[in-house]
Amino acid sequence: MTFGTAALKRPGVASDEPQADKSLDAAWLVLEAANDLGDHATVEVCRRVIDAGLNGTPASPSELQLILDYFR
């Protein structure tokens, strides 16, 4: 089991959850890890994705991809 796969699965969450919600959850997880590792560039990307999600605007596809691939 890889950490990234396990971290993105939450018990009790329906599989039909909107993709934006999953991306926002992933951004919060990556934000915490990046903070712990002192990865300032990734912290900024996470903040932009989280802000976009909270404002209802689309996040950059390249920034979303960075977040989704962070634990690989």
N, CA, C and O of each residue as an XYZ file, in Angstrom:
288
protein
N       0.855     -1.170      0.000
C       0.000      0.000      0.000
C       0.896      1.227      0.000
O       1.810      1.344      0.816
N       0.626      2.136     -0.919
C       1.408      3.357     -0.965
C       0.733      4.429     -0.131
O      -0.488      4.443      0.024
N       1.538      5.313      0.394
C       1.005      6.370      1.250
C       0.040      7.273      0.495
O      -1.010      7.637      1.025
N       0.382      7.636     -0.728
C      -0.467      8.533     -1.507
C      -1.836      7.953     -1.766
O      -2.843      8.651     -1.653
N      -1.881      6.680     -2.111
C      -3.169      6.032     -2.375
C      -3.986      5.951     -1.099
O      -5.185      6.231     -1.108
N      -3.354      5.576     -0.016
C      -4.071      5.456      1.249
C      -4.543      6.817      1.740
O      -5.632      6.933      2.301
N      -3.739      7.831      1.535
C      -4.090      9.161      2.034
C      -5.278      9.749      1.295
O      -6.032     10.535      1.870
N      -5.462      9.384      0.028
C      -6.540      9.967     -0.750
C      -7.869      9.248     -0.546
O      -8.909      9.745     -0.979
N      -7.854      8.087      0.106
C      -9.083      7.349      0.364
C      -9.554      7.651      1.777
O      -8.811      7.482      2.744
N     -10.785      8.096      1.881
C     -11.336      8.395      3.191
C     -12.492      7.458      3.449
O     -13.382      7.345      2.605
N     -12.514      6.785      4.576
C     -13.631      5.893      4.871
C     -14.938      6.676      5.014
O     -14.960      7.778      5.563
N     -15.995      6.101      4.523
C     -17.308      6.719      4.665
C     -17.631      7.769      3.629
O     -18.670      8.421      3.727
N     -16.779      7.956      2.639
C     -17.030      8.933      1.590
C     -17.486      8.198      0.347
O     -16.835      7.255     -0.102
N     -18.592      8.625     -0.200
C     -19.143      7.970     -1.378
C     -18.204      8.116     -2.560
O     -17.502      9.120     -2.684
N     -18.193      7.108     -3.433
C     -17.288      7.134     -4.581
C     -17.720      8.131     -5.642
O     -16.933      8.462     -6.529
N     -18.962      8.620     -5.570
C     -19.434      9.590     -6.554
C     -19.214     11.030     -6.096
O     -19.854     11.951     -6.604
N     -18.308     11.221     -5.136
C     -17.968     12.552     -4.645
C     -17.399     13.369     -5.805
O     -16.592     12.849     -6.576
N     -17.796     14.621     -5.945
C     -17.295     15.448     -7.047
C     -15.771     15.516     -7.060
O     -15.134     15.523     -6.007
N     -15.192     15.565     -8.260
C     -13.738     15.598     -8.411
C     -13.132     16.812     -7.719
O     -12.043     16.716     -7.152
N     -13.812     17.944     -7.753
C     -13.280     19.147     -7.107
C     -13.079     18.918     -5.611
O     -12.087     19.372     -5.041
N     -14.018     18.214     -4.972
C     -13.887     17.931     -3.546
C     -12.693     17.027     -3.278
O     -11.972     17.223     -2.299
N     -12.480     16.041     -4.136
C     -11.337     15.140     -3.972
C     -10.030     15.900     -4.159
O      -9.068     15.672     -3.426
N      -9.993     16.789     -5.120
C      -8.791     17.580     -5.357
C      -8.512     18.502     -4.176
O      -7.358     18.684     -3.788
N      -9.541     19.072     -3.616
C      -9.380     19.959     -2.467
C      -8.873     19.178     -1.255
O      -7.996     19.648     -0.530
N      -9.427     17.987     -1.041
C      -8.952     17.136      0.057
C      -7.487     16.768     -0.140
O      -6.701     16.802      0.807
N      -7.122     16.417     -1.369
C      -5.734     16.073     -1.671
C      -4.821     17.269     -1.439
O      -3.711     17.117     -0.931
N      -5.286     18.455     -1.811
C      -4.482     19.670     -1.617
C      -4.198     19.903     -0.137
O      -3.089     20.299      0.223
N      -5.179     19.664      0.720
C      -4.960     19.830      2.160
C      -3.934     18.825      2.670
O      -3.079     19.176      3.483
N      -4.007     17.571      2.200
C      -3.047     16.547      2.629
C      -1.629     16.900      2.177
O      -0.674     16.791      2.946
N      -1.510     17.321      0.925
C      -0.201     17.682      0.391
C       0.325     18.934      1.085
O       1.522     19.037      1.348
N      -0.553     19.879      1.381
C      -0.140     21.094      2.095
C       0.510     20.733      3.427
O       1.559     21.273      3.777
N      -0.106     19.835      4.157
C       0.448     19.430      5.450
C       1.813     18.757      5.273
O       2.754     19.058      6.008
N       1.920     17.852      4.305
C       3.192     17.162      4.075
C       4.266     18.140      3.601
O       5.404     18.086      4.066
N       3.911     19.023      2.688
C       4.875     19.989      2.161
C       5.352     20.933      3.266
O       6.530     21.289      3.316
N       4.448     21.333      4.141
C       4.842     22.164      5.290
C       5.851     21.431      6.162
O       6.865     22.001      6.566
N       5.565     20.157      6.452
C       6.459     19.357      7.292
C       7.838     19.205      6.666
O       8.845     19.167      7.373
N       7.882     19.117      5.333
C       9.146     18.912      4.628
C       9.850     20.216      4.250
O      10.970     20.192      3.740
N       9.200     21.345      4.498
C       9.790     22.630      4.140
C       9.780     22.884      2.641
O      10.618     23.626      2.128
N       8.836     22.272      1.936
C       8.715     22.410      0.482
C       7.844     23.635      0.184
O       6.640     23.512     -0.040
N       8.461     24.802      0.185
C       7.738     26.065      0.084
C       7.028     26.256     -1.255
O       5.940     26.830     -1.304
N       7.629     25.785     -2.323
C       6.996     25.923     -3.644
C       5.687     25.140     -3.701
O       4.688     25.631     -4.228
N       5.693     23.930     -3.161
C       4.474     23.116     -3.163
C       3.435     23.692     -2.220
O       2.239     23.616     -2.503
N       3.863     24.262     -1.113
C       2.924     24.912     -0.192
C       2.166     26.016     -0.930
O       0.952     26.141     -0.775
N       2.867     26.809     -1.724
C       2.210     27.887     -2.479
C       1.221     27.332     -3.501
O       0.136     27.885     -3.677
N       1.591     26.243     -4.174
C       0.677     25.609     -5.133
C      -0.579     25.129     -4.405
O      -1.695     25.346     -4.876
N      -0.395     24.489     -3.277
C      -1.542     23.991     -2.502
C      -2.452     25.133     -2.067
O      -3.677     25.014     -2.120
N      -1.864     26.213     -1.647
C      -2.669     27.370     -1.215
C      -3.492     27.929     -2.371
O      -4.648     28.310     -2.186
N      -2.898     27.978     -3.566
C      -3.647     28.472     -4.727
C      -4.799     27.531     -5.083
O      -5.898     27.985     -5.401
N      -4.547     26.226     -5.029
C      -5.596     25.247     -5.347
C      -6.703     25.295     -4.302
O      -7.883     25.239     -4.646
N      -6.335     25.398     -3.042
C      -7.334     25.473     -1.968
C      -8.153     26.751     -2.101
O      -9.378     26.714     -1.986
N      -7.492     27.879     -2.342
C      -8.210     29.147     -2.528
C      -9.184     29.063     -3.698
O     -10.320     29.528     -3.602
N      -8.737     28.469     -4.804
C      -9.612     28.323     -5.968
C     -10.821     27.456     -5.617
O     -11.949     27.782     -5.987
N     -10.589     26.368     -4.913
C     -11.686     25.479     -4.530
C     -12.681     26.156     -3.605
O     -13.889     25.956     -3.734
N     -12.186     26.948     -2.683
C     -13.074     27.643     -1.750
C     -13.830     28.780     -2.425
O     -14.936     29.127     -2.011
N     -13.231     29.365     -3.471
C     -13.881     30.449     -4.201
C     -14.774     29.953     -5.334
O     -15.489     30.738     -5.956
N     -14.730     28.651     -5.598
C     -15.560     28.093     -6.662
C     -14.998     28.324     -8.054
O     -15.723     28.204     -9.041
N     -13.725     28.652     -8.147
C     -13.090     28.846     -9.448
C     -12.224     27.631     -9.759
O     -11.746     26.963     -8.842
N     -12.018     27.338    -11.039
C     -11.192     26.177    -11.380
C      -9.711     26.431    -11.078
O      -9.193     27.527    -11.294
N      -9.062     25.411    -10.584
C      -7.628     25.493    -10.334
C      -6.876     25.136    -11.607
O      -7.428     24.502    -12.507
N      -5.651     25.534    -11.674
C      -4.803     25.228    -12.823
C      -4.631     23.710    -12.953
O      -4.305     23.044    -11.971
N      -4.845     23.161    -14.139
C      -4.663     21.711    -14.320
C      -3.251     21.238    -13.970
O      -3.084     20.142    -13.433
N      -2.243     22.043    -14.265
C      -0.872     21.632    -13.946
C      -0.643     21.607    -12.435
O       0.085     20.752    -11.931
N      -1.258     22.536    -11.717
C      -1.126     22.550    -10.259
C      -1.881     21.381     -9.635
O      -1.408     20.781     -8.670
N      -3.043     21.058    -10.175
C      -3.781     19.890     -9.694
C      -2.969     18.617     -9.916
O      -2.930     17.745     -9.048
N      -2.330     18.512    -11.061
C      -1.529     17.326    -11.364
C      -0.356     17.205    -10.402
O      -0.036     16.103     -9.958
N       0.287     18.316    -10.074
C       1.390     18.294     -9.115
C       0.908     17.748     -7.769
O       1.588     16.932     -7.146
N      -0.251     18.194     -7.331
C      -0.806     17.744     -6.054
C      -1.136     16.254     -6.096
O      -0.816     15.517     -5.163
N      -1.769     15.818     -7.168
C      -2.171     14.422     -7.259
C      -0.971     13.474     -7.375
O      -1.063     12.306     -6.997
N       0.144     13.975     -7.893
C       1.345     13.146     -8.058
C       2.356     13.323     -6.922
O       3.431     12.727     -6.982
N       2.063     14.102     -5.911
C       3.044     14.468     -4.892
C       3.619     13.269     -4.147
O       4.815     13.249     -3.860
N       2.815     12.288     -3.833
C       3.287     11.152     -3.028
C       3.833     10.007     -3.876
O       4.197      8.963     -3.334
N       3.894     10.180     -5.169
C       4.384      9.087     -6.035
C       5.859      9.076     -6.127
O       6.429      8.225     -6.811
